[in-house]
Amino acid sequence: MSNMSDRLSNAANSTIGGAKQAIGETIGNPNLAASGAAQKTQADTAQAAAQAKTHAEGLGDQIKGRAQQVVGSATGDRELQTKGHANEFEGDIERIV
């Protein structure tokens, strides 16, 4: 599963878990409330890990892009400079999302 799919799945599971917890508390069903709370906590933890992974990948792409730009500029390789700009931009986007 891709990191974006993981993040979407985690968000859905967090919402579902929170709803189960609220319904369980409302109707007086402690098992449902506990099950929902556990599902939400697990999803929130997985979501934090997925976000950290995306952030780290973005930082890596930014560093790679900057290095390609410097080397391309030093050697006069315009294609490498262009790749560097693209990789840096990709890293920016990954860190924002």
N, C-alpha and C positions, 0 to 999 in steps of 0.2 A: 504494500500500500504506500502511495506517495505521502510525503510529509503534509501536503495540502489536504489530501484525503483524510489523513490521521487527524488533522486539526478540525476538519468539519465534523468528523465522527465524534471527536472528543466534545465539541461544543454541543452536539445533539444529545450525547449521553449525559452531559452535565445538566442540560435543561430537563431532560426526562427524569433524571434522578432527583432534581429539585422539586419537580411536580409530584413525583411519587411520595417524597418526604412530606410535602405540604398536605397532600390528600390524606396520607396516613395519620398525620397529626390532627387534621380536621375531623376525620371520622373515628378517631380513637383506636387506630390500628397500629400498635407500636412496631410490629414486624415489617409492615409496609413502609413506615417512616424510617426505620433503621436501614432497610434495604435501599431505599431512595437516597438516604444520606451517604451510604457507602458507595453507591454508583456515582453520585455527584463528586465525592472526594476523589475517587479513582480517576474519573474523567478530568477533573481540574488538575490533578498531578500530572497526568499524561499530556495535557494541553501545555502546561508550563515547560515540560521537557521538549515537546515539539517546537515550541516557540524559541527555546534556547538553541535548538539544533538549526533552525532557520536563520537565526541571528548569526550564529557562528559561520554558517555556510556563506552568508552575505558578506561578512567581514573577510573571509578568505577570498571571495571573488573581488572585493574591493582592492585588497592587497595585491592580488595577481594582476589586476587591471592596471594599477599604478606602476607596478614593476614593468609590465609590457610597454607602457607609455614611455617610461624613462629609457629603457633599452632601445625602443624604436626611435626615439628622438636622438639618442646618442649615435645610433648607427645609420640614421637617415631612412629607416624602414617605416614608411607611411602605413603599410598594411598592419604591421605589428602595433603601431600607435593606435590605429583604428580599433583593432581587437581589444587593446587595453582600455579604450574609452567604453567600449561595449561591455566588457567584463566589470568595469567599475560601476557602470550604470546598473547592471544586473544585480550587483552586490547592494547598491543603494536600495533598489526595489525590494530585495529579499529582507533587508533589515527593517523596512517600513511595514511590510505586510504582516 
